[in-house]
């Protein structure tokens, strides 16, 4: 690493730690619904990505539907449903919501 790059890297690490700390505080103090509403936008900031979607399984239809999404996700995209071609990697529970991390088989 170049000498000038070290302060930049430290600043990035400090910013990441602050964002993760804020996310942890939100989890502790917000209702599950409020936390999940904010989570996709926070994930975008932390991962430096344009959009984020949290998928929720509609058990009756056995399809994944957009449960929560970052502001960049438009209403048309929010109507997309995913069928069982996706493998569930993890199913964390926040409040009474099951969130699914998906992977294409």
N, C-alpha and C positions, 0 to 999 in steps of 0.2 A: 504494500500500500504506500502511496506517495505521502510525504509529510503533510501536504495541504489537504489531503483527503481525510485524515483522521478527525479533525474538528467537524467536518461535514457529517461523517459517519456517527460521531458522538451526538450531534444535534438530531439526526434522524432517529437514533436509538432513544434519545430522551423524549422526542415527540411521540414515538410509538408507545413508550411506557406511560406517558400522560394519557394517551387515547385509551389504552387498555385499562388504566386506573379509572377513567371516567366511565367506561363500559361496566366495570365491576361495581362502581357506585350506583349506576343506573339500575343494575340488576337487584341491588339491595334495597333501593328506595322507591322505584316505580312499580306500579301494578304490572303483572305479567303482560297484559294487553298493551299498556303504554310502552313497556320495554321492547316488545316485539315490533311495535310500530316504528320505533327509532332504530332498531337493530340493523336493518338493511343499509341505511345511509351511513351508519357508523362503520359497518363492515367495508363499504366502499372507500371510506377515508383511510381505514387501517391498511387495507390491501392495495390501495391505489388503483381501483378498478372503476369502470363507468356505472355498473349496475349490479344489483344483488337481488335474488329472489329466495324467499323461504317457502318451500312447498309443503302443503298439508294434504294428507291422504283423506280422500272422501271414501270412507270405508264401504258405504252402500254401493257406490259405483266402481270401487277399486281403481280409482284414478287419482293422480296427484293434481292438485289445483294450487294456483298462486294464493298463498295465505297472506304474505306480507312482501312488499317490494320497495326498492329504493325509488326515489322521485323520478329517476330517469326512465323507468319502465312505463310504457304507455298503456292506456286502457285496452287496446286491441291485444297486446301481448299478454295482458293479465287474464285473458279469456282462454288461453292455451291450457289444455289438460294433457297429462302424460299418463300412458298406460303402463302395464307391467313389464315393458322392455327395459325399465330402469331398476337397478338393484339398489336396495336400501343399504347404505353403509353404516349409518348411525341413526338412532331415533332419540335425541335428547328431549326431555320434557321440561317445558318452562310454563309454570302455572299448570293449567290443564291442557295445554297445547302440545301435541306431538309434532315435532319438526323433523323433516327427513333430509338427510344429505344423500344425494342421488349420484349414481354413476351409470353411464351407458354400458350395457353388457358388451 
